[in-house]
C-alpha cells in the first residue's frame, strides 16, 4: 500500500487532503468508529463526525432551546439561532439574503414536493425535466398533470449549428383533467428541473443551463407547443451540494433543494428549499410570489377565525411555508456541521473527493483479465466521450461540467459475461466494504426510462435493458428470495454498483476497495493455476458405483411427496412483513417438537415461562387470508390472540402465527420460467428453493480446517468462534462417509427405497454468519467469507445440495415413507 500511495500522491497530491487539517488525523480522531472498515456510500448518506456530535451534545446540554413561536427569552434566542442557520444555508451556496430566502423542510424530497404543490400550474404550463433526475423530482409531474399541464422529459444532443439542442420525448397530458373556467390565458408559467449532479453516474451539469433555458427557451424548443410562457428553474442540489455547492451569485435558479445529511451526516429529516425572492432582471415574477399555498397551520398564519372563512397569513416567505413548529433542535445542530465544512472549505472537499474518484475510475479502467479482456464498464460522461467523435466535445462542455465523487460500474468475467451487482455487494460486505448497488426498479431513477434498448442514465451509456426483460425482473422483485441471483437477466445486468466518496474518505479506502475488486473478480495468470489447484483438491468427482454412506443425522423424517409438517407455519408482523430468522435472530431460540401420537405441536422459548401446545388438527380460526411468499400466493389460517401473544413475547415484537391451509401453493406466474422456486412441480409450503437440504460432515470438517488456518485467523472476526457445526447450515439431512464436497457431483441419491433428485448446490447467505451463544445472536463474516474464497460459482456461494423427493408412481404419491438415522445413502454420479 505504501508504494501505491506514493504513486497516487505524485499524480493527485495537489488535490488530495486539506491545508488546515491532515486527512489521516481527521480519520483517526473523528471517525474512530469505522475501525478499519471502508464506507463508500456517501452518495446515499455521508458520515457525521464524532467531533461534530460532541459539539452538538455540549450545545444541547448547555443551552435551553424552546419553541420559537413564543416571546419568552429562550424562544427568542432559539429564533435567533434559526435565522442564523438560514444565513449559513445561503452562505454555502453564495446566495444573497436580499435575493434568496431559505425555507426549512423535512428533507430535500419535502422541498421538491413543496414546489410541486404550490407552483401555479395551468393547462398552458409545462413541467420539463432531464432524463437524469431523482424520482422525487419526477413526482412533481403528478401535480402538473393533475392541473392539466404537460410533462416533458428531455435529453441533450449535438447540434451542427450550435453546441447542443434539446431532444424532446413525447409530451404527456391527461385528457380527463378538468381545468378552471377562469384559468388565466395571458401568461403561462413553466418549470424546468435538473440535478446539479446525477445520483447515478456523478455527472455534474453545467449550471449555465439555467440561463440558457430562461433566456433561450424559444430557440431550444422551436416548433414545440411548449415554447411559450415564462420558464422557472428548479435545481436539485441534494447530492451535488455535498461536494460542489451551486454558486447562486453566478447562476440564478428559482428553487434549490438541499439535504443536510448529505452534507455532514447529521441531522437526518431536515432539508431546505432556497427560493428566489427578487428577480433583479425582471425576467419573470419572483418565484416566491408565484408559489400559492392552500393549507395553513400553526406558525404560518397571523390570525384565523374558526366559524368564519377568515385567515390572515404571515407575510414572510419562510413563515408562510413552514408548517407547524420547526425542527428547531435539528436546526440548531446544523451549524456544527457547517463549521466543519467551512474549516475544510467546499473547494478543498470537492478536489479531495474528486481525486479519489478519478483514481478509482482510472484503476478500474486499467484492469484486465489474464486473457486481456476488460474487467470493468464505467458509466459516466468523461470516459464515454473518449469513444465519441471529437465534434461532440462541445456538447459535453455546454451541458456537463465534469464528474463528481461517484463511480458507477459493472464488472465482467473473463468469458465476457457480467458479474451481478448483488454478488459484488455480498462479497464487499464480507470484506468490510460498504457500498451501494442500484437496481433499475429502485435506482431512484424513473422506470419509464426503460423503453426497449434505451439508455438508463445517458444516451451514451450502455445499461440497455429490454422493456420486456425489465417487466419480468420487476415481477421477480415481488418475491425476492434470500440473496437471489436475478441481478442478471438474459445475459444483461439489471443494475450497477456505485461507490461514492466523502470529505473524510482516504486513499486507503480507495486502495482497499481496488484490492478487493482485484482479489475477488480479476483472473490473473498467477491466480488461475492456484484456483484450479484449490478446485481439484476440494471438489472431487464421486467414485463410480454405489457408496454405503450412512445417514448421520435426520431432522424431519416422514415423506409424503414432502417432509411431513415441513414449513407449514410462519410469523407475520403487524405491518405485513414475513418474519425470518435472518431479520429476527430471536426466532432461533424457539424450540419445537411434534408428538405424532397426540397430534400436538410443543413450542417453547426462554422468553416465555409456559410451553405452548398447539393441536395440529384444530386451534385454527375459520377466516382465510391470502399472502405472498417468494412470488407465490398461499391461503393461510390464523390462530387466536393467546397464541399470537405467546409468539410476540418469544420474538420480542408484535406478530401473529399463520399456517398454510392447503398442501400446495398457487404460482403467481403462469410461465414456469418466471417462477423463482427451483422445485415448482412438488407441493411445497413457504419454501424459496427446494424440499430438502443435505450437507456432508466431511464438507463441514474441510470448511473448519480452512477456518482455523492462519490466514483466516488473521482476517476473521475477533472474539467469535471460527468453527461451525452442520446445524449452522440448517439441513434436513446430514450424511458422512465420503470425501468432502462429493455431493456436488451427485445427480441424485437413494435412501432405503426413497429416491431423491439433486437440484444443485445451495446458495448460502449471511444467515450462516449468525452464531448463538449465551442466549445472544452474534454476527461475523465467517464462515461465508471463507466459503466465498473457494466455493463461489457465478454469483453463488455454494454449500450443501438441494434435493427433491421422487415418487416412483402415482399410487405411491399419496402414501407415506419413512427415513431413519443410520440408513445407507447410495448416490448417483452426475
N, C-alpha and C positions, 0 to 999 in steps of 0.2 A: 504493500500500500504506500510506503514512503516514497519509493521511486515514482509510482504513478501520480502521487500528489505533487511531486516536483515538476513533472511534465505538465500537469494541469495548471500549476501556478505560473509556469512560463507563458502559457497561452492566455490564461484568464485572470492572472494575478491582479491586474489593474481594476477588474470589476468585482472580484471575489472579496467578501468581508466588508468591514466598516472602519472608518477612520477613528472614531472616538471609543469604540468598543471592539475587543477581539472576539471574533465569531466563536472560537473554541471556548473562550471564557463564558460567553453567553450560554452556550450549550451546556457547559459543565455546571454552572451555578444556577441557571434559571429554568432548566429543563431536565433536572436530575431524574425525574420520574420515567424518562424514556429508557434509561439504564441499558443501553446497547441496542434497543430496538430501533427500527427505521420507520419513520412516519412519512408517507408520501401521498397524502390525500389532502393537501392544503387547499385544493380547489373545492373540496367538499366543506371543510371547516379547518381553519388554521388552529394552532395550539395557543392557549393562554400561557403567559409567563408566570412562574412562581413568584417572581419579584412583583409583578403586576397584581397578583392575588393577595400578596402580603400587604401591599399598599391599599388595596380595596378594603381588606379586613380592618386594617388600622383606621382607615377613614370612617367606616361604618360603625366602629366601636368607640370612636372618639367624638362623633358629631350626631346631632339629632336632626333627622330628616323627616318632614311631615308633609301631608297632603298640601300641594301648592295652591289649592282652591280655598284659601283661607287668608286671614290677615294677621295671624299670630307671628311672633318673631321667627320661630322655626320654619313656618310655612313660607314667609318672605325670603328667608335665607335659602330655602330649597328652590324657590322661584329663580333666585339669582344664579344658583348652580345650573338650573335648566337652561336659562338664557345663555350662560357661558358655554354650555355644551353645544347649543345651536351654532354659536360662533366657531367653535372648534370644528364642527362638521363642515361649515362653509369654508373654513381656512384650508382644510386638507384638499379641497377642490379649487382653491384660489378663487372663491366666489365672493363678490362684493355683497355685504349685507344690505346695501341700497338696492341692489338689482335682484337678489335671490333671497328666498325665505326657506327655513328648514322646518318641516313638519315631521314629528316623530311618529313612527308607526310600529306595529308589532313585528315587522321584518320587511325585507325587500319585496316579498310577494304581496304583503298588505299595501305597500306603497304603490305597486303596479295596479293592484285591484282598485285602489282609490281613484287613480286616473281613469280607469275604465268606467267606473260607476259615475263619476262626476263630469266626464267630458261631454260637451254639447253636441251629441250625435244627432244627425238628421238623415233623411233619405238622400240628401245630396252629399253626405260625408263619405270618406273612405278611410279605413284603417289599413295602412300599408306596413309591411314588416319584412325583414330579411329572412331567408330560409334559416340562417344560423341564429336561432332565438330559443330561449328557455320557454318551457311550457307555461310558466307564469306570465310571460308576455303574450304568448299565443292565446291565452284565455281571455284576454281583453276583447278579442274579436266577438265573443258571445254578447257583450254589451253593445258593440257596434251593430251586429246583425239583428239583434233584438229591436233596435230602434230604426231599422230599415236601411242602415248604412251598408256600404260594400266592404269586403275584406279581401286584401290582395297580398299574396306572397311574391317576393321578387328575388332575383339574382342579379349580379353584375357581370356583364360580358364585354369583350373588347369591341371597340368601335373604330372603324377606319378613319373617321373624321376627327374624333376626339379620343380621349384616353379610355372611356368606357360608356356604355349605355345600360339602361335598365331592361332586364328580361322579365316580363310580367307573366306570372302564372294565371290561370283562369280566375276571373273576378267572381267572388262568391256573394250572393244575395239571397234573402229569404222572401219568397213570393207571398207567404201568408202573413207577413207583418203588416199591422195597421199603423199608418202614420197619422200624425196630428193634422187636423183640418187647417189649423192656423200655423202650420210649420213655416218658419222663415225661409224664403227662397232667394233673398238678395245676396246672402253670403254664407258659404259652407265652410265648416272647419274640419280639416283632415288631420290625421295623426300618423306620423311615421315613427316606427320603433326599431331600434337595433341595439346590440350589446357593444360595450366598449371592448370586450374580449369574449371570444367564443368559449363557452363552457367545455366543449369537447376537444377542440384542437389547440386552443390557446391563441388563435389568430386574433391580432388586435386590429380593429377597424380604424381607418384614418378619420379623425373627427372632423375633417373638412367636409365630410358628407353632410353634416348638419347645415352648413351654409349652402351647400350645393342643392340640397332638397328645398330649403326655404326660398332660395333666390332663383333657381333654375328648374323648378319642377315642371313648368310648361314645356321646356325643351326636352327634358328627360322623359316625360310621359306624353310626348307629342303624339296626337292621333288617338289618345286614350280617353275614355269617358271620365277618367278620374283626375284629369289635369287641372281642373278648375278649383277655385277656392283658396283659402289660406292654409298653409301647412305648418303644424307644430311638430316638434320632435321630442320623443321620449328616449332617453339613454338609460339602458340597463347597465349600471356600473357595479352591480353586486359582486361579480367576480373580479373585474378589472381594477376596481378601486383599491384592492388589497396590495397591489404591487405597482400600479401605474394610474393614479387618480386622474380624472379629466381636469384640464385647466379651463375653468369657466370664465376666465378673463379673456381667453382667446377664442374659445368655442362657446356658442350660446344655445345649448339645448333648452327646451322649455320645462322639461321634467327630467330629474335624475334620481334613480332608485339606488339605495345603499343598504348594505347589511353589515353590522358591526362584528359578528362572529367570524366573518370572512376577513376582517381587518386584523383583529387581535384576539380572537378566540372566545372572549367573554365580554359582555353578556350575550347569551342567545335570546331569541324572542324580542329583539329590538332592531329596528331599522329606521330609515329616514327617507322622505321624499323631499328633494330640493326642487322648489318651484320658482320659476322666473316671475318676478313681481313687477318689473319695469322693463319695457322694451324701448330703449333709447332711440332706436332707428325707426320705431313705429311701423315695423314690417307687419305686425299683427297685434291685435288686442293682447294685453298682458295675460299670460297663461293662468295666473292665479285668479283673475277676474272671470275667466271663462268657465272655471270649474263650478258646477252647480250641485249643491248637496241637498238631498231631500230630508234625511234623518237629522234630528238634533238630539243632544244628550246633555247630561250634566257637564258643565265646563265649556260648552260650545254656545250657550245662549246667555244673553244678559237678562232676559225676562221671558216668562211664558205663563199663560193662564189656562188652567185645566178645563174649565167649562166654556171657554170662548176660543175661537180659532185665532189665537194671537200668539206670536212668538217674535222676539227681538233677538236676532243672532248677534254674536260678538263680531266686531269688525276686523280684528286681527286675523291674518291668514292662518297662522298656526292655531290660534284658539278655536277658529271656526271648523277646523278639520280634525282636531284631536279629541276623539270621543272619550268621555269619562275621565277618570283620574289617570294621569300619565304614569308610566312605569318609572317613577322618579328615583327609586333606588338604583335601578339599572342605568338610568341616565347619569346619575352621579358617579357611576363606576367607569363610564367610558373615558373620562378624562385621564385616567391612569393608563389606559391603553394608548391614548393619543400621545402621552408623554414618551412612551417607548418609541413610537413611530417618529416623533419629532426629534428624538435624540439620534436615532439611526439615519433619519431623513428618507423620504419616499424615493428620492432619486437613487440613493445607495441601495435601498431594498430592491428596486427594480433591476439594477445592474447585477446585484448579488444573485438573485433568484434566476435571472436570465442566463447568467454564466453557467449555472448548474444544469439548466435545461439544455443549453447548447451543447455542453459536454456530453450529456446523456444521449441527445439525438445523434451526435456525431459518432459516439461509441456504438450505438445500436445499428447505425447505418453501415458501420465498418465490419460488423460481424458476418462471418461466413462459415458454413459447414465445411467438413473435410473435403467435399467434392466441389467447393467453390460456390455453392448455391447460397443466395442471400438468406439471412435469418429473420430479418425484421422489415415490416412495412409500416412506415410512419405516416400519420395523417397530419397535414398542415401545409400551409402555403409555401414556406421558404424552400422546402425540399421538393415539392411537386413542381414548382415553377422551373426547376432545372431541366425538366423534361419537356417543357413547352417552348414554343417558338419565341425568339427574343422579342418580337414585336409585342408580345403580351405583357412585357415588363411594365409598360405604362399603366396597364390595368391594375397591377399589384400596387404600384405606387399611389394611384389615385384612391383605391378602395381600402387597402390594408397598409398598416404601418410596421408590421413585424409580428413576432411571436412572443407570447408571454411564457411564464414558467410552467407550462403544461406540455406533457409529451403523451400523445395517444398513439397506440400502435397495436399491431397483431404480429404474432410470431409464426414462422413456418418450420416444418420439419425438413430433414434432408431430401425427402421424396417430393417436396413441394406442397404437401398438404398442410392445412392450417392447424395451429395449436389452439385449442379452445381457451377463451379468456377465463373460464371458470377453473381450468387446470392451472393457469398461471396464478390466479388468486389463491387457490388452495395451497400450492407449494410455497408461495410467497409468505402466507400466514405461518406455515410451519417453519419458515426461515426467519421469523421475527420481522417481516416486512409488511407494513400496512399500506395497501394501495387500493385503487378502485377499479372495478370492472363496470363497463357501461353496456347495458342491453339496449337493443333497438327499441323495444317496447317500453323501456324505462330510462332512456338516456337523458331525460328532461329535454329531449328534442322531439318534435312532433311526429306522430305516426303517419300523418298524411304525406310525409316526405318519401314514404316507401312505395312509390309507384314502380312499375316494372322497370328494373335496371336504371333507377335514377340515383343521384348522389345522396348519401345520408348527411354529409356535412358540407362539402363544397362540390361544385360542379366539376372539379378536377381531382376529387378524391376517389378511392376505389372500393369503398364499402358498398357495393351494389347488391341490394337484396331484392330478389324477385318478390312481387307483391303476394303471390300465392304462397310462396315459401314463408313470408312474414306472417301471413294469417295462420298457417299451420303451426308456426312456432308460438304464436300467441295462444293457441289452444293448449299447447303443452304447458304454458305458464299457469293455466288454471289448475294444474295438478302437479306442480313441481315435486319431484322426489328428492331424497337426500343427495345433494351434490350430483344432480343429474348431468347427463352428457350432451344436452341439447344446445350447447353453445356453438355447435357446427351442424348445419342442416344442408343436405345436398351438396356437401363439399364447400359451403360458404360460411364465413363466420357470422354469427348473429349479434355480435357486439365487438367491443375492443377493450384493451387495457389502458388505463390512464394513470400516470404518475404526475404529481404536481408538487412544486417546492414552495416553502415559506421563508420568511425572513430569518428563521433560526436553523434552516437546513444547512448541512455542511457537505464538504467534499466526501467525507466518509460515508454519508448516506447514499450519495450517488454511486460511489465505488462499491459499496456492499450490494447495492441493487444490481449493478452490472455484473458483479461476481456471481450473484445468484442466477442471473439470466444465462451466463456462460456455462456454469456448472450444471444447470438443470435442463437447458434446451439446445445447447450448441454441441454438435457432434464433431469433435476434433480428432485428428489422426491418432493421437496418443491415447485417447479415451475409447476409441471404437474397439480396439483389441481387449481393453480392460472390461468393457461392458460385455463383450462376448464371453470372456472367461467367467465372469460372475454368473451369466445366464446359464452356461453349461454346468456350472457346479451347483446351482440352486434349483434349476428346473430340469428334471430328468424325465425321459420317456418311461412310461410304465412297461415293465417286462412283459413279454408275451405270456399268454396263458392266464389262469386264474390264481390269484394270491389268496391265501387264507388270512385275511386281515380281520382281527376281532373288532366288534363294535364296542368301544370302550365306555362311552357314556351316552345316555339317551335321555332327552329332556321332554319329549312328547311321544307317546308310544302307540297310539291306535290310529290306523289309517282307514278312511272312508272316502277315497279319492283325495282327501286332505287330512291333515292331522286333526284328531278329534278335539273340538273346542278351541282350536288354534285361532288366535286373533279375532275373536268374536266380540270383544269389548273394547271400548276406547273412552277416554275422558275428553270432554269438551268444555272450554272456558265459557264464561257468561257472555263474552263478546264474540263467540262463534269460532274461536281458534281451536283446532285439534291439538291437544297437548301431547308432546312426545318427550321421551327421556332426554333427548338432546337439548330441548329447551327447558325442561323441568327435571333436573337431576334427582329431585326428591322422590320421583316415581320409582327409582331403583330400590328404595327401602320397603316398598310394598311387596309383601310375600303372599303367594297364592298356593293353594293346594285343592285339587278336586277329588272328592270322595265319590267314586262312581257307584258305589253300593247305595249310598243315601241320596245321591243326586244333589250334593251341596258343594258350593264353592266357598272355601275358607279363605278369608283375607285378613292380613294383619299388618300393622305398621308400628314402629317405635313411637310415633307421634300420637297414637290412639291407644287408650287403655284397654278397650274392649275389642275382641276379634269380631269381624263382620262375617255373618253367614248369609249366603245368597243361594236360594233354591234355583237350580238350573231350569226347572220347568214352570216356575211361577215367579212371583215378585214383580214381574214386568207390568208396566202400565199399558193401557189399551191404545193410547194415542201413538200414531205412527208419524215419524219425522223423516224427511229426506235430507241426506248430507252428501257432500262431495269429498272424496278422499282419493288423492293420486289420480285425478281426472276420471274417476269412476263414481257413479251415483249408487248409493245404498239406501235402503229403507231400514230404519232403526227404531227401537223401542227404548223408552226410558224407565227409570226406577223412581221410587218415592223419595220424598225430601230427606228422610232419615239416612238413606244410603248415600245420597248426594252430599249430605253434610259430613258423613264419615270420610269420604274421599277428599272433600275440600280441606278438612283438617289434616289429612295424611300428606297432601302435597303443598299445603300452605297457601292455597289460593282458591277462590270460589270456582267450582266446576260441577259438572254432573256426569253421571255414568250412562253410556248408551250401549246397546247390544244389537248386533245385526239381526234383523227379523227374517232373513232368508239365507239359504245356503249358497247363493250366488249373487254376483254384482251385475249391474246393468252398465255396460260401457257407454261413456258419453259420446264416443266417436264410432261411427258405423264402420269406417275403414280400419281394418286391424293394423295397418301400417302406422296409424297415428295414436295407437294405444301405448301408454308408457310401460305398463307391466309386461315383462317378458313372457309371463305364463298366463296367457289370456284364455286358454281353452279349458282350464280347470276351474273348479269352484273355489274361490278364494275370498277371504274376509280381510278387509283393511290391510292389504299387503301391497307393497310397492314393487316387488321384484319376483319372488317365487315362493313356492310352498315351503321348501326345506333348505336349510343351510348346513353344510357339512364342513368341518375343519379336521385337520390331522394333528395329532400330538407331536409327530416328528417335525411338522412345519412350524408349530409353535416353539419347539425346542430350538430349531435353527434360528428363528427370529430372536429368541432370548440370547443365544450366543452372540448374535450381531449387536444386540442392545447392550451387552456387557463388554463389548470391545472397547479398547482405549479411545478410539475415535469417537464413538458415540458418547462415552462418559464425558468427554470434553465439551460436547455440543448439547448434551441432554439437559433436562430441567433439574436444577439443583434441588435436593431435598425430596424428590419424588422417586419412588422405586422404578427401575428400568426393566424389571422382569414382569411378564404378564402370564396369565394362565389362559386356557382355552375359553373360559367363560367371558373373557373380555370381549370376545367377538360374537357373543350371544348366539351360539349354534344350536341347532336341534339335534345333530348327530356329531359325535366325536369318535374318530377311529384311530387305531395305532397299528404299527407293524410294517410300514412301508418306508421308503425313502422320503425325505422332505419334498413337498410340492408334487408328488407323484399324481395327486388328484387333478392337477391342472390338465393332464392329458387324457383323462378318462372321458369316454363318450357316454358312459352310464355305469351302473353297478347293480348288483343283486344282493339282497339280504334275505336269507331264507327263500321264500317263494315270491318275494316282492321285488319288482323291477323299478329302477329309477333312471330317468334320463338327465344327463348333465346339461344345464343351460349356460355353462361357462362360469368364469370367475366372479366373485362378489366384489363390487366396487366399494371400498371402505371410505368412511367419512370420519369427521372429528369425534364422533361418538366414542370410538375406541381409545381416545386420548383421555377420557374421564376415568379416574380411579376413585374408589370409595374406601375411606379409612376413618375409623372412629366416628362414624355417622356423618361424615362430611364428604362432599364431592370435590375432588381436586383435579384441575386441568393442567395438562402439559402438552408438549409437542410430540411425545412418544406414546405408542410405537409408530404412529403414522409417518413421522419424518424418516425413520429408518426404512420402513416399507417403501416409501417413495424413492429411495435410493436404488432399489433393486427389484421392485415388484410393480413398476409403472409401465402401462401399455396404452398409448394414445389417450391420455387424459384420465385413465383409470388407475387406481392403486388397488391391486387385487390381492385378496387373501381369503381362502376358502372357496368352495364352489356351491352353486345353487342347483337344486335338484327338483325334478317333477316326478311325482308318483305315476307310474304307467299301469293302467288296468289291462289285463290280458284279454278280456272280452266284456261284452255288455252285461252279461249275467253277474260277473264279479263286481261290476261297478257299484252296486248298492250293498255289497257285503263288506264287513269289516275285516281287517287283517292286523296282526299284532307284531311288533318288534320287541326284542329283548336284548338287554346288555349281554355281551359275550357271543352273540351270533356272528357267524363268519360273513365277511364282506367280500364279494367277488367282483372286481372292477373289469370293465371292458375297455380295451385300449382304444384311444381315439384314432 
